[in-house]
């Protein structure tokens, strides 16, 4: 951004500009989030998605997005049923179908007979 010639900006002006830029970014992010929640698509309607590790972090975000796109979503968890139930409830509150399944996704152990 080019600064107009003449008197340099005061510290107070710089602080205000930084504050205004942050507020603008926050409002835009909030508005985008609101619009994306309000306008679900039907690209995955009548499809079922299984998200392993869907009870937290990136898995939870992916599960919520797939549900937003119209899919019925099953999420797996290994230890925290509460986290999985919370994600499933959030998906159901958005109007989609969801199921939390406890599953061990670790390496397969050899069975001895």
N, CA, C and O atoms as CSV, one atom per row, in Angstrom:
chain,resi,resn,atom,element,x,y,z
A,1,UNK,N,N,0.845,-1.173,0.000
A,1,UNK,CA,C,0.000,0.000,0.000
A,1,UNK,C,C,0.890,1.236,0.000
A,1,UNK,O,O,1.780,1.358,0.841
A,2,UNK,N,N,0.662,2.136,-0.918
A,2,UNK,CA,C,1.452,3.364,-0.996
A,2,UNK,C,C,0.933,4.376,0.005
A,2,UNK,O,O,-0.268,4.613,0.132
A,3,UNK,N,N,1.866,4.951,0.693
A,3,UNK,CA,C,1.522,6.000,1.649
A,3,UNK,C,C,1.546,7.328,0.922
A,3,UNK,O,O,2.472,7.606,0.161
A,4,UNK,N,N,0.527,8.157,1.151
A,4,UNK,CA,C,0.530,9.469,0.495
A,4,UNK,C,C,1.717,10.295,0.964
A,4,UNK,O,O,2.169,10.181,2.103
A,5,UNK,N,N,2.196,11.107,0.078
A,5,UNK,CA,C,3.329,11.962,0.437
A,5,UNK,C,C,2.869,13.010,1.433
A,5,UNK,O,O,1.687,13.344,1.511
A,6,UNK,N,N,3.791,13.503,2.164
A,6,UNK,CA,C,3.460,14.516,3.158
A,6,UNK,C,C,3.815,14.022,4.547
A,6,UNK,O,O,4.791,13.297,4.738
A,7,UNK,N,N,3.016,14.423,5.498
A,7,UNK,CA,C,3.256,14.120,6.899
A,7,UNK,C,C,3.169,12.603,7.161
A,7,UNK,O,O,2.191,11.973,6.759
A,8,UNK,N,N,4.179,12.006,7.831
A,8,UNK,CA,C,4.118,10.578,8.143
A,8,UNK,C,C,2.979,10.270,9.127
A,8,UNK,O,O,2.559,11.131,9.899
A,9,UNK,N,N,2.494,9.031,9.080
A,9,UNK,CA,C,1.397,8.639,9.972
A,9,UNK,C,C,1.863,8.638,11.420
A,9,UNK,O,O,2.997,8.273,11.730
A,10,UNK,N,N,0.968,9.051,12.285
A,10,UNK,CA,C,1.303,9.028,13.705
A,10,UNK,C,C,1.132,7.610,14.227
A,10,UNK,O,O,0.501,6.775,13.579
A,11,UNK,N,N,1.684,7.345,15.380
A,11,UNK,CA,C,1.566,6.039,16.017
A,11,UNK,C,C,0.096,5.712,16.286
A,11,UNK,O,O,-0.329,4.565,16.143
A,12,UNK,N,N,-0.672,6.722,16.674
A,12,UNK,CA,C,-2.099,6.532,16.943
A,12,UNK,C,C,-2.841,6.092,15.678
A,12,UNK,O,O,-3.694,5.205,15.734
A,13,UNK,N,N,-2.517,6.710,14.540
A,13,UNK,CA,C,-3.140,6.330,13.271
A,13,UNK,C,C,-2.784,4.902,12.888
A,13,UNK,O,O,-3.635,4.149,12.415
A,14,UNK,N,N,-1.510,4.527,13.096
A,14,UNK,CA,C,-1.074,3.161,12.767
A,14,UNK,C,C,-1.820,2.150,13.634
A,14,UNK,O,O,-2.251,1.110,13.136
A,15,UNK,N,N,-1.976,2.444,14.917
A,15,UNK,CA,C,-2.686,1.532,15.816
A,15,UNK,C,C,-4.147,1.390,15.393
A,15,UNK,O,O,-4.697,0.289,15.409
A,16,UNK,N,N,-4.767,2.497,15.020
A,16,UNK,CA,C,-6.156,2.441,14.580
A,16,UNK,C,C,-6.286,1.608,13.316
A,16,UNK,O,O,-7.206,0.799,13.194
A,17,UNK,N,N,-5.365,1.803,12.370
A,17,UNK,CA,C,-5.431,1.047,11.122
A,17,UNK,C,C,-5.277,-0.445,11.384
A,17,UNK,O,O,-5.994,-1.251,10.791
A,18,UNK,N,N,-4.364,-0.823,12.255
A,18,UNK,CA,C,-4.180,-2.229,12.596
A,18,UNK,C,C,-5.454,-2.775,13.233
A,18,UNK,O,O,-5.896,-3.870,12.886
A,19,UNK,N,N,-6.039,-2.036,14.146
A,19,UNK,CA,C,-7.285,-2.439,14.798
A,19,UNK,C,C,-8.401,-2.581,13.767
A,19,UNK,O,O,-9.149,-3.558,13.786
A,20,UNK,N,N,-8.511,-1.608,12.871
A,20,UNK,CA,C,-9.567,-1.637,11.856
A,20,UNK,C,C,-9.390,-2.823,10.912
A,20,UNK,O,O,-10.370,-3.463,10.530
A,21,UNK,N,N,-8.160,-3.116,10.538
A,21,UNK,CA,C,-7.906,-4.257,9.654
A,21,UNK,C,C,-8.295,-5.567,10.334
A,21,UNK,O,O,-8.894,-6.441,9.709
A,22,UNK,N,N,-7.953,-5.700,11.611
A,22,UNK,CA,C,-8.309,-6.922,12.348
A,22,UNK,C,C,-9.818,-7.066,12.471
A,22,UNK,O,O,-10.356,-8.162,12.311
A,23,UNK,N,N,-10.496,-5.969,12.753
A,23,UNK,CA,C,-11.954,-6.013,12.861
A,23,UNK,C,C,-12.589,-6.380,11.526
A,23,UNK,O,O,-13.535,-7.165,11.478
A,24,UNK,N,N,-12.069,-5.812,10.445
A,24,UNK,CA,C,-12.587,-6.112,9.110
A,24,UNK,C,C,-12.412,-7.594,8.791
A,24,UNK,O,O,-13.331,-8.232,8.276
A,25,UNK,N,N,-11.244,-8.139,9.092
A,25,UNK,CA,C,-10.983,-9.556,8.840
A,25,UNK,C,C,-11.904,-10.436,9.685
A,25,UNK,O,O,-12.424,-11.437,9.193
A,26,UNK,N,N,-12.109,-10.070,10.948
A,26,UNK,CA,C,-12.977,-10.860,11.827
A,26,UNK,C,C,-14.417,-10.840,11.325
A,26,UNK,O,O,-15.086,-11.873,11.313
A,27,UNK,N,N,-14.890,-9.673,10.914
A,27,UNK,CA,C,-16.260,-9.567,10.412
A,27,UNK,C,C,-16.413,-10.378,9.130
A,27,UNK,O,O,-17.416,-11.071,8.954
A,28,UNK,N,N,-15.435,-10.301,8.237
A,28,UNK,CA,C,-15.497,-11.078,7.001
A,28,UNK,C,C,-15.484,-12.577,7.278
A,28,UNK,O,O,-16.232,-13.326,6.648
A,29,UNK,N,N,-14.651,-13.022,8.206
A,29,UNK,CA,C,-14.586,-14.445,8.540
A,29,UNK,C,C,-15.907,-14.905,9.146
A,29,UNK,O,O,-16.408,-15.979,8.816
A,30,UNK,N,N,-16.467,-14.087,10.034
A,30,UNK,CA,C,-17.751,-14.412,10.658
A,30,UNK,C,C,-18.858,-14.471,9.610
A,30,UNK,O,O,-19.703,-15.365,9.638
A,31,UNK,N,N,-18.847,-13.513,8.686
A,31,UNK,CA,C,-19.865,-13.472,7.646
A,31,UNK,C,C,-19.744,-14.690,6.732
A,31,UNK,O,O,-20.755,-15.287,6.363
A,32,UNK,N,N,-18.526,-15.060,6.367
A,32,UNK,CA,C,-18.317,-16.238,5.523
A,32,UNK,C,C,-18.819,-17.491,6.225
A,32,UNK,O,O,-19.488,-18.325,5.616
A,33,UNK,N,N,-18.496,-17.619,7.496
A,33,UNK,CA,C,-18.938,-18.784,8.280
A,33,UNK,C,C,-20.463,-18.841,8.329
A,33,UNK,O,O,-21.047,-19.912,8.163
A,34,UNK,N,N,-21.101,-17.712,8.553
A,34,UNK,CA,C,-22.562,-17.663,8.620
A,34,UNK,C,C,-23.181,-18.041,7.276
A,34,UNK,O,O,-24.150,-18.798,7.226
A,35,UNK,N,N,-22.623,-17.516,6.193
A,35,UNK,CA,C,-23.147,-17.826,4.856
A,35,UNK,C,C,-22.982,-19.292,4.531
A,35,UNK,O,O,-23.893,-19.907,3.977
A,36,UNK,N,N,-21.816,-19.876,4.869
A,36,UNK,CA,C,-21.579,-21.268,4.520
A,36,UNK,C,C,-22.482,-22.191,5.325
A,36,UNK,O,O,-22.868,-23.249,4.828
A,37,UNK,N,N,-22.831,-21.822,6.553
A,37,UNK,CA,C,-23.755,-22.623,7.349
A,37,UNK,C,C,-25.178,-22.498,6.821
A,37,UNK,O,O,-25.955,-23.452,6.858
A,38,UNK,N,N,-25.501,-21.328,6.337
A,38,UNK,CA,C,-26.860,-21.040,5.921
A,38,UNK,C,C,-27.197,-21.653,4.566
A,38,UNK,O,O,-28.368,-21.878,4.263
A,39,UNK,N,N,-26.189,-21.921,3.757
A,39,UNK,CA,C,-26.428,-22.382,2.402
A,39,UNK,C,C,-25.883,-23.799,2.183
A,39,UNK,O,O,-24.895,-23.972,1.470
A,40,UNK,N,N,-26.511,-24.804,2.783
A,40,UNK,CA,C,-26.004,-26.163,2.572
A,40,UNK,C,C,-26.214,-26.587,1.126
A,40,UNK,O,O,-27.178,-26.182,0.477
A,41,UNK,N,N,-25.304,-27.401,0.638
A,41,UNK,CA,C,-25.437,-27.904,-0.720
A,41,UNK,C,C,-25.937,-29.338,-0.672
A,41,UNK,O,O,-25.934,-29.964,0.388
A,42,UNK,N,N,-26.357,-29.853,-1.794
A,42,UNK,CA,C,-26.876,-31.224,-1.844
A,42,UNK,C,C,-25.979,-32.112,-2.690
A,42,UNK,O,O,-26.439,-33.122,-3.223
A,43,UNK,N,N,-24.721,-31.759,-2.821
A,43,UNK,CA,C,-23.794,-32.539,-3.629
A,43,UNK,C,C,-23.601,-33.959,-3.130
A,43,UNK,O,O,-23.292,-34.847,-3.924
A,44,UNK,N,N,-23.774,-34.199,-1.835
A,44,UNK,CA,C,-23.580,-35.529,-1.277
A,44,UNK,C,C,-24.883,-36.111,-0.741
A,44,UNK,O,O,-24.867,-37.015,0.095
A,45,UNK,N,N,-25.996,-35.600,-1.216
A,45,UNK,CA,C,-27.296,-36.097,-0.754
A,45,UNK,C,C,-27.413,-37.587,-1.059
A,45,UNK,O,O,-26.992,-38.043,-2.123
A,46,UNK,N,N,-27.982,-38.341,-0.129
A,46,UNK,CA,C,-28.156,-39.789,-0.237
A,46,UNK,C,C,-26.839,-40.553,-0.236
A,46,UNK,O,O,-26.803,-41.707,-0.662
A,47,UNK,N,N,-25.768,-39.943,0.228
A,47,UNK,CA,C,-24.475,-40.613,0.366
A,47,UNK,C,C,-24.170,-40.767,1.845
A,47,UNK,O,O,-24.668,-40.007,2.675
A,48,UNK,N,N,-23.342,-41.764,2.169
A,48,UNK,CA,C,-22.918,-42.000,3.553
A,48,UNK,C,C,-21.411,-41.882,3.608
A,48,UNK,O,O,-20.708,-42.423,2.755
A,49,UNK,N,N,-20.910,-41.171,4.617
A,49,UNK,CA,C,-19.469,-41.000,4.788
A,49,UNK,C,C,-19.062,-41.602,6.124
A,49,UNK,O,O,-19.781,-41.470,7.114
A,50,UNK,N,N,-17.909,-42.263,6.152
A,50,UNK,CA,C,-17.326,-42.778,7.385
A,50,UNK,C,C,-16.034,-42.011,7.618
A,50,UNK,O,O,-15.110,-42.076,6.808
A,51,UNK,N,N,-15.975,-41.288,8.721
A,51,UNK,CA,C,-14.794,-40.486,9.034
A,51,UNK,C,C,-14.104,-41.108,10.235
A,51,UNK,O,O,-14.632,-41.073,11.347
A,52,UNK,N,N,-12.926,-41.677,10.015
A,52,UNK,CA,C,-12.171,-42.257,11.128
A,52,UNK,C,C,-11.519,-41.121,11.897
A,52,UNK,O,O,-10.983,-40.185,11.304
A,53,UNK,N,N,-11.568,-41.205,13.207
A,53,UNK,CA,C,-11.019,-40.135,14.037
A,53,UNK,C,C,-11.853,-38.877,13.957
A,53,UNK,O,O,-11.325,-37.771,14.079
A,54,UNK,N,N,-13.155,-39.034,13.752
A,54,UNK,CA,C,-14.025,-37.880,13.561
A,54,UNK,C,C,-14.489,-37.215,14.832
A,54,UNK,O,O,-15.329,-36.316,14.784
A,55,UNK,N,N,-13.963,-37.635,15.975
A,55,UNK,CA,C,-14.441,-37.060,17.232
A,55,UNK,C,C,-13.717,-35.790,17.635
A,55,UNK,O,O,-14.148,-35.109,18.565
A,56,UNK,N,N,-12.611,-35.449,16.949
A,56,UNK,CA,C,-11.892,-34.235,17.319
A,56,UNK,C,C,-11.008,-33.753,16.184
A,56,UNK,O,O,-10.738,-34.485,15.232
A,57,UNK,N,N,-10.568,-32.531,16.299
A,57,UNK,CA,C,-9.604,-31.957,15.362
A,57,UNK,C,C,-10.076,-31.925,13.917
A,57,UNK,O,O,-11.223,-31.587,13.627
A,58,UNK,N,N,-9.163,-32.285,13.015
A,58,UNK,CA,C,-9.467,-32.246,11.585
A,58,UNK,C,C,-10.573,-33.218,11.220
A,58,UNK,O,O,-11.399,-32.919,10.357
A,59,UNK,N,N,-10.604,-34.383,11.866
A,59,UNK,CA,C,-11.650,-35.361,11.579
A,59,UNK,C,C,-13.028,-34.804,11.873
A,59,UNK,O,O,-13.959,-35.018,11.096
A,60,UNK,N,N,-13.175,-34.092,12.980
A,60,UNK,CA,C,-14.462,-33.483,13.330
A,60,UNK,C,C,-14.848,-32.416,12.317
A,60,UNK,O,O,-16.010,-32.319,11.923
A,61,UNK,N,N,-13.877,-31.618,11.896
A,61,UNK,CA,C,-14.156,-30.572,10.904
A,61,UNK,C,C,-14.578,-31.194,9.577
A,61,UNK,O,O,-15.497,-30.695,8.926
A,62,UNK,N,N,-13.923,-32.268,9.175
A,62,UNK,CA,C,-14.276,-32.947,7.924
A,62,UNK,C,C,-15.670,-33.544,8.035
A,62,UNK,O,O,-16.470,-33.426,7.107
A,63,UNK,N,N,-15.971,-34.187,9.167
A,63,UNK,CA,C,-17.295,-34.788,9.361
A,63,UNK,C,C,-18.393,-33.730,9.275
A,63,UNK,O,O,-19.424,-33.952,8.641
A,64,UNK,N,N,-18.171,-32.583,9.912
A,64,UNK,CA,C,-19.169,-31.509,9.880
A,64,UNK,C,C,-19.349,-30.958,8.469
A,64,UNK,O,O,-20.466,-30.642,8.061
A,65,UNK,N,N,-18.258,-30.845,7.730
A,65,UNK,CA,C,-18.353,-30.329,6.368
A,65,UNK,C,C,-19.091,-31.309,5.461
A,65,UNK,O,O,-19.923,-30.897,4.653
A,66,UNK,N,N,-18.791,-32.611,5.588
A,66,UNK,CA,C,-19.488,-33.617,4.784
A,66,UNK,C,C,-20.988,-33.600,5.078
A,66,UNK,O,O,-21.808,-33.717,4.168
A,67,UNK,N,N,-21.335,-33.456,6.349
A,67,UNK,CA,C,-22.752,-33.363,6.716
A,67,UNK,C,C,-23.374,-32.114,6.120
A,67,UNK,O,O,-24.514,-32.143,5.655
A,68,UNK,N,N,-22.637,-31.030,6.133
A,68,UNK,CA,C,-23.113,-29.767,5.558
A,68,UNK,C,C,-23.362,-29.924,4.058
A,68,UNK,O,O,-24.259,-29.290,3.502
A,69,UNK,N,N,-22.570,-30.766,3.413
A,69,UNK,CA,C,-22.719,-31.010,1.980
A,69,UNK,C,C,-23.861,-31.977,1.678
A,69,UNK,O,O,-24.182,-32.207,0.512
A,70,UNK,N,N,-24.482,-32.550,2.725
A,70,UNK,CA,C,-25.656,-33.397,2.515
A,70,UNK,C,C,-25.493,-34.861,2.844
A,70,UNK,O,O,-26.464,-35.612,2.747
A,71,UNK,N,N,-24.304,-35.304,3.231
A,71,UNK,CA,C,-24.080,-36.714,3.521
A,71,UNK,C,C,-24.541,-37.075,4.933
A,71,UNK,O,O,-24.546,-36.241,5.839
A,72,UNK,N,N,-24.930,-38.344,5.094
A,72,UNK,CA,C,-25.114,-38.893,6.433
A,72,UNK,C,C,-23.721,-39.302,6.886
A,72,UNK,O,O,-22.988,-39.930,6.122
A,73,UNK,N,N,-23.341,-38.959,8.112
A,73,UNK,CA,C,-21.955,-39.145,8.535
A,73,UNK,C,C,-21.862,-40.055,9.753
A,73,UNK,O,O,-22.545,-39.852,10.757
A,74,UNK,N,N,-20.990,-41.073,9.640
A,74,UNK,CA,C,-20.637,-41.908,10.783
A,74,UNK,C,C,-19.219,-41.536,11.170
A,74,UNK,O,O,-18.340,-41.449,10.312
A,75,UNK,N,N,-18.992,-41.319,12.449
A,75,UNK,CA,C,-17.644,-40.989,12.917
A,75,UNK,C,C,-17.178,-42.072,13.872
A,75,UNK,O,O,-17.977,-42.652,14.608
A,76,UNK,N,N,-15.888,-42.337,13.854
A,76,UNK,CA,C,-15.336,-43.322,14.780
A,76,UNK,C,C,-14.510,-42.619,15.843
A,76,UNK,O,O,-13.969,-41.535,15.621
A,77,UNK,N,N,-14.426,-43.256,16.998
A,77,UNK,CA,C,-13.597,-42.756,18.091
A,77,UNK,C,C,-13.009,-43.958,18.794
A,77,UNK,O,O,-13.556,-45.058,18.708
A,78,UNK,N,N,-11.902,-43.764,19.487
A,78,UNK,CA,C,-11.302,-44.881,20.218
A,78,UNK,C,C,-11.480,-44.740,21.724
A,78,UNK,O,O,-11.675,-45.743,22.411
A,79,UNK,N,N,-11.419,-43.525,22.254
A,79,UNK,CA,C,-11.461,-43.382,23.701
A,79,UNK,C,C,-12.527,-42.412,24.200
A,79,UNK,O,O,-13.200,-42.701,25.189
A,80,UNK,N,N,-12.691,-41.297,23.555
A,80,UNK,CA,C,-13.540,-40.238,24.103
A,80,UNK,C,C,-14.951,-40.251,23.512
A,80,UNK,O,O,-15.213,-39.630,22.482
A,81,UNK,N,N,-15.827,-40.951,24.162
A,81,UNK,CA,C,-17.216,-41.015,23.704
A,81,UNK,C,C,-17.882,-39.638,23.784
A,81,UNK,O,O,-18.695,-39.287,22.929
A,82,UNK,N,N,-17.535,-38.865,24.810
A,82,UNK,CA,C,-18.150,-37.543,24.990
A,82,UNK,C,C,-17.862,-36.632,23.805
A,82,UNK,O,O,-18.758,-35.949,23.310
A,83,UNK,N,N,-16.600,-36.623,23.346
A,83,UNK,CA,C,-16.237,-35.792,22.192
A,83,UNK,C,C,-16.987,-36.243,20.942
A,83,UNK,O,O,-17.483,-35.420,20.173
A,84,UNK,N,N,-17.065,-37.555,20.750
A,84,UNK,CA,C,-17.760,-38.093,19.572
A,84,UNK,C,C,-19.242,-37.760,19.617
A,84,UNK,O,O,-19.831,-37.383,18.604
A,85,UNK,N,N,-19.848,-37.901,20.797
A,85,UNK,CA,C,-21.274,-37.572,20.932
A,85,UNK,C,C,-21.524,-36.093,20.682
A,85,UNK,O,O,-22.552,-35.720,20.117
A,86,UNK,N,N,-20.580,-35.243,21.107
A,86,UNK,CA,C,-20.723,-33.796,20.888
A,86,UNK,C,C,-20.670,-33.469,19.393
A,86,UNK,O,O,-21.447,-32.642,18.916
A,87,UNK,N,N,-19.763,-34.109,18.650
A,87,UNK,CA,C,-19.672,-33.871,17.206
A,87,UNK,C,C,-20.937,-34.387,16.525
A,87,UNK,O,O,-21.499,-33.711,15.663
A,88,UNK,N,N,-21.388,-35.586,16.912
A,88,UNK,CA,C,-22.604,-36.156,16.323
A,88,UNK,C,C,-23.813,-35.252,16.605
A,88,UNK,O,O,-24.658,-35.053,15.732
A,89,UNK,N,N,-23.891,-34.716,17.805
A,89,UNK,CA,C,-25.000,-33.818,18.155
A,89,UNK,C,C,-24.947,-32.536,17.326
A,89,UNK,O,O,-25.983,-32.034,16.890
A,90,UNK,N,N,-23.743,-32.007,17.109
A,90,UNK,CA,C,-23.602,-30.792,16.297
A,90,UNK,C,C,-24.042,-31.067,14.857
A,90,UNK,O,O,-24.672,-30.220,14.224
A,91,UNK,N,N,-23.712,-32.241,14.351
A,91,UNK,CA,C,-24.114,-32.605,12.987
A,91,UNK,C,C,-25.633,-32.745,12.915
A,91,UNK,O,O,-26.261,-32.272,11.968
A,92,UNK,N,N,-26.213,-33.391,13.912
A,92,UNK,CA,C,-27.673,-33.558,13.939
A,92,UNK,C,C,-28.374,-32.214,14.066
A,92,UNK,O,O,-29.432,-32.006,13.472
A,93,UNK,N,N,-27.791,-31.302,14.837
A,93,UNK,CA,C,-28.383,-29.967,15.007
A,93,UNK,C,C,-28.378,-29.196,13.689
A,93,UNK,O,O,-29.207,-28.311,13.479
A,94,UNK,N,N,-27.444,-29.533,12.805
A,94,UNK,CA,C,-27.362,-28.894,11.490
A,94,UNK,C,C,-28.341,-29.531,10.505
A,94,UNK,O,O,-28.444,-29.101,9.356
A,95,UNK,N,N,-29.066,-30.568,10.967
A,95,UNK,CA,C,-30.089,-31.176,10.130
A,95,UNK,C,C,-29.664,-32.426,9.388
A,95,UNK,O,O,-30.408,-32.912,8.536
A,96,UNK,N,N,-28.489,-32.963,9.684
A,96,UNK,CA,C,-28.014,-34.170,9.001
A,96,UNK,C,C,-28.080,-35.369,9.942
A,96,UNK,O,O,-28.273,-35.220,11.148
A,97,UNK,N,N,-27.917,-36.551,9.372
A,97,UNK,CA,C,-27.893,-37.768,10.181
A,97,UNK,C,C,-26.460,-38.075,10.571
A,97,UNK,O,O,-25.537,-37.854,9.788
A,98,UNK,N,N,-26.270,-38.593,11.799
A,98,UNK,CA,C,-24.929,-38.882,12.278
A,98,UNK,C,C,-24.957,-40.027,13.282
A,98,UNK,O,O,-25.947,-40.235,13.983
A,99,UNK,N,N,-23.856,-40.760,13.336
A,99,UNK,CA,C,-23.711,-41.889,14.245
A,99,UNK,C,C,-22.265,-41.946,14.711
A,99,UNK,O,O,-21.346,-41.821,13.902
A,100,UNK,N,N,-22.056,-42.136,16.016
A,100,UNK,CA,C,-20.706,-42.286,16.567
A,100,UNK,C,C,-20.468,-43.761,16.864
A,100,UNK,O,O,-21.296,-44.412,17.501
A,101,UNK,N,N,-19.337,-44.287,16.403
A,101,UNK,CA,C,-19.007,-45.704,16.552
A,101,UNK,C,C,-17.642,-45.828,17.216
A,101,UNK,O,O,-16.674,-45.203,16.783
A,102,UNK,N,N,-17.568,-46.648,18.283
A,102,UNK,CA,C,-16.269,-46.889,18.898
A,102,UNK,C,C,-15.549,-47.961,18.084
A,102,UNK,O,O,-16.095,-49.037,17.842
A,103,UNK,N,N,-14.334,-47.663,17.668
A,103,UNK,CA,C,-13.565,-48.602,16.856
A,103,UNK,C,C,-12.080,-48.429,17.129
A,103,UNK,O,O,-11.601,-47.314,17.333
A,104,UNK,N,N,-11.360,-49.540,17.131
A,104,UNK,CA,C,-9.910,-49.514,17.292
A,104,UNK,C,C,-9.298,-49.450,15.900
A,104,UNK,O,O,-9.386,-50.409,15.134
A,105,UNK,N,N,-8.687,-48.336,15.578
A,105,UNK,CA,C,-8.135,-48.137,14.246
A,105,UNK,C,C,-6.637,-48.398,14.200
A,105,UNK,O,O,-5.966,-48.026,13.237
A,106,UNK,N,N,-6.114,-49.038,15.241
A,106,UNK,CA,C,-4.684,-49.319,15.297
A,106,UNK,C,C,-4.306,-50.454,14.368
A,106,UNK,O,O,-5.148,-50.960,13.626
A,107,UNK,N,N,-3.042,-50.858,14.404
A,107,UNK,CA,C,-2.591,-51.945,13.534
A,107,UNK,C,C,-3.292,-53.260,13.890
A,107,UNK,O,O,-3.622,-53.509,15.049
A,108,UNK,N,N,-3.508,-54.081,12.885
A,108,UNK,CA,C,-4.160,-55.370,13.096
A,108,UNK,C,C,-3.146,-56.309,13.763
A,108,UNK,O,O,-2.012,-56.452,13.307
A,109,UNK,N,N,-3.588,-56.944,14.855
A,109,UNK,CA,C,-2.711,-57.897,15.552
A,109,UNK,C,C,-2.989,-59.295,15.052
A,109,UNK,O,O,-4.126,-59.648,14.740
A,110,UNK,N,N,-1.941,-60.081,14.980
A,110,UNK,CA,C,-2.081,-61.446,14.517
A,110,UNK,C,C,-2.777,-62.281,15.582
A,110,UNK,O,O,-2.418,-62.232,16.759
A,111,UNK,N,N,-3.777,-63.049,15.158
A,111,UNK,CA,C,-4.520,-63.902,16.083
A,111,UNK,C,C,-3.833,-65.263,16.183
A,111,UNK,O,O,-3.480,-65.862,15.167
A,112,UNK,N,N,-3.649,-65.738,17.393
A,112,UNK,CA,C,-3.078,-67.062,17.610
A,112,UNK,C,C,-4.202,-68.033,17.887
A,112,UNK,O,O,-5.065,-67.767,18.723
A,113,UNK,N,N,-4.200,-69.179,17.181
A,113,UNK,CA,C,-5.251,-70.150,17.452
A,113,UNK,C,C,-4.764,-71.321,18.258
A,113,UNK,O,O,-5.540,-72.225,18.565
